[in-house]
Amino acid sequence: MLKNIHIFTALISFTLFFIRGLWVMKGSVMMQQKWVKIVPHLNDTVLLGTAIALTISIGQYPFSDGWLTAKLLALVAYICLGIEALRLARTDIGRAAAWLAALVVFLFIVSVAVTRMPLGFFYPLML
């Protein structure tokens, strides 16, 4: 059940980030809606909580298990790129580049989770 909640909230997180990125690039007034400022943070709190609970339940931890270290470091990159895309970038190109890079990093995180390999979808390139 914990894993299913984690996967579901990750899907919601990705979807909300994808949509908010489009709204920012279009200059949509939707970004000013109160729910748009609250719901993603609530969802991401549940996502992080389930991630912590899962690490404890499986007995694997970042900085001792490579794949979880890769996920954690990629998560930090995803958050930084997301802040750049949704708040800090001053140009349309900067916003779009940060948004696309964040989406790729998110997919990398998923690939690490699925494969439990620190290189995720890059692993076949190393063969």
C-alpha positions in Angstrom: 0.0 0.0 0.0 2.8 2.4 0.9 4.5 1.8 -2.5 1.2 2.4 -4.3 0.7 5.7 -2.5 4.3 6.7 -3.3 3.8 5.9 -7.0 0.4 7.6 -7.2 1.7 10.8 -5.5 4.8 10.7 -7.8 2.4 10.6 -10.8 0.4 13.5 -9.4 3.6 15.4 -8.8 4.8 14.9 -12.3 1.4 15.9 -13.8 1.1 19.0 -11.7 4.7 20.1 -12.5 4.1 19.5 -16.2 0.9 21.5 -16.2 2.3 24.4 -14.1 5.3 24.6 -16.4 3.0 25.0 -19.4 1.0 27.6 -17.5 4.1 29.6 -16.6 5.3 29.6 -20.2 1.9 30.7 -21.4 1.6 33.4 -18.7 -1.6 31.9 -17.5 -3.6 33.4 -14.7 -4.1 29.8 -13.4 -0.7 30.1 -11.6 -2.3 32.7 -9.3 -5.0 30.3 -8.2 -4.7 29.4 -4.5 -5.0 25.7 -5.0 -2.1 25.8 -7.5 0.1 27.2 -4.8 -1.1 24.7 -2.1 -1.9 21.3 -3.7 1.5 20.5 -5.2 3.2 21.1 -1.8 0.7 18.9 0.0 1.2 16.1 -2.5 4.9 16.4 -2.4 4.9 16.2 1.4 3.0 12.9 1.1 5.4 11.8 -1.6 8.4 12.5 0.6 6.8 10.9 3.7 6.1 7.7 1.8 9.7 7.8 0.4 11.0 8.0 4.0 8.7 5.2 5.2 9.6 3.0 2.2 13.4 3.4 2.9 12.8 2.4 6.5 10.5 -0.6 5.6 13.0 -2.0 3.0 16.0 -1.2 5.2 17.9 0.6 2.4 19.1 4.2 2.8 20.7 7.0 0.8 24.5 7.1 1.1 24.6 3.4 1.9 22.7 2.1 -1.1 23.8 3.6 -4.5 20.4 3.6 -6.2 18.8 5.6 -3.3 21.7 8.0 -3.3 21.2 8.6 -7.0 17.5 9.2 -6.4 18.1 11.6 -3.6 20.7 13.6 -5.5 18.5 13.6 -8.6 15.6 14.8 -6.4 17.7 17.8 -5.3 18.5 18.6 -9.0 14.8 18.2 -9.9 13.8 20.6 -7.1 16.4 23.2 -8.1 15.4 23.0 -11.8 11.8 23.2 -10.9 12.3 26.4 -8.9 14.3 27.8 -11.8 11.5 26.9 -14.3 8.6 28.1 -12.2 10.0 31.1 -10.4 13.5 32.3 -11.1 14.1 32.1 -14.8 13.9 35.5 -16.4 13.5 34.4 -20.1 11.2 32.1 -21.9 14.1 30.1 -23.1 15.5 29.8 -19.6 12.1 28.7 -18.2 11.6 26.1 -21.0 15.2 24.7 -20.7 14.9 24.3 -16.9 11.4 22.8 -17.2 12.5 20.3 -19.8 15.6 19.4 -17.9 13.5 18.9 -14.7 11.2 16.6 -16.6 14.2 14.5 -17.8 15.5 14.4 -14.3 12.1 13.2 -13.0 12.1 10.4 -15.6 15.7 9.5 -14.5 14.5 9.2 -10.9 11.7 6.9 -12.1 14.2 4.8 -14.0 16.4 4.5 -11.0 13.5 3.4 -8.9 12.3 0.8 -11.4 15.8 -0.6 -12.1 17.3 -0.1 -8.6 20.5 0.8 -10.5 22.2 4.2 -9.8 22.6 4.9 -13.5 18.9 4.3 -14.3 18.2 4.6 -18.0 21.9 5.5 -18.6 23.0 2.0 -17.6 22.6 0.5 -21.1 24.9 3.2 -22.4 27.7 2.1 -20.1 27.8 -1.4 -21.5 
